């Protein structure tokens, strides 16, 4: 799912204000990082499928270990 223009603008404004506050505050502490965009649905699905495959492989290894 794509971000709307309003969401993108909000993220940009938030980051800009944070950077200004950090700069005006003497640049103490770590530099604020940009808020990452949420992952796309297909990326989340691929991560979930990978985790499922890893869990299934772990279960198989555990089952073979008991035998």
C-alpha positions as CSV (number, residue, x, y, z in Angstrom):
1,X,0.0,0.0,0.0
2,X,1.4,3.4,-0.9
3,X,1.5,6.3,1.5
4,X,-0.8,9.2,0.7
5,X,0.7,12.6,-0.1
6,X,-0.6,13.9,3.3
7,X,1.2,11.1,5.1
8,X,4.4,11.7,3.2
9,X,4.2,15.4,3.9
10,X,3.6,14.8,7.6
11,X,6.6,12.5,7.9
12,X,8.8,15.2,6.1
13,X,7.5,18.0,8.3
14,X,8.0,15.9,11.5
15,X,11.6,15.1,10.5
16,X,12.3,18.7,9.5
17,X,11.1,20.0,12.9
18,X,13.1,17.4,14.7
19,X,16.2,18.4,12.8
20,X,15.7,22.1,13.5
21,X,15.2,21.4,17.3
22,X,18.3,19.2,17.3
23,X,20.3,21.9,15.5
24,X,19.1,24.8,17.6
25,X,19.7,22.7,20.8
26,X,23.4,22.6,20.2
27,X,23.5,19.4,18.2
28,X,23.8,17.3,21.4
29,X,23.1,13.7,21.2
30,X,22.7,11.5,18.1
31,X,21.5,13.1,14.9
32,X,17.7,12.4,14.4
33,X,17.1,9.8,11.8
34,X,14.3,10.0,9.2
35,X,11.2,8.1,10.1
36,X,11.3,5.0,7.9
37,X,8.4,4.4,5.6
38,X,6.2,1.4,6.5
39,X,6.9,-1.8,4.5
40,X,4.8,-2.7,1.5
41,X,2.3,-5.5,1.9
42,X,4.3,-7.8,-0.4
43,X,7.4,-7.3,1.8
44,X,5.6,-8.1,5.0
45,X,4.1,-11.2,3.3
46,X,7.6,-12.3,2.2
47,X,9.0,-11.8,5.7
48,X,6.1,-13.8,7.2
49,X,6.6,-16.6,4.7
50,X,10.3,-16.7,5.5
51,X,9.6,-16.9,9.2
52,X,7.1,-19.7,8.6
53,X,9.7,-21.7,6.6
54,X,12.3,-21.2,9.3
55,X,9.8,-22.4,12.0
56,X,8.9,-25.5,10.0
57,X,12.5,-26.3,9.5
58,X,13.2,-25.9,13.2
59,X,10.3,-28.2,14.0
60,X,11.6,-30.8,11.6
61,X,15.1,-30.7,13.2
62,X,13.6,-31.0,16.6
63,X,11.5,-34.0,15.5
64,X,14.5,-35.7,14.0
65,X,16.6,-35.0,17.1
66,X,14.0,-36.9,19.3
67,X,14.1,-40.0,17.0
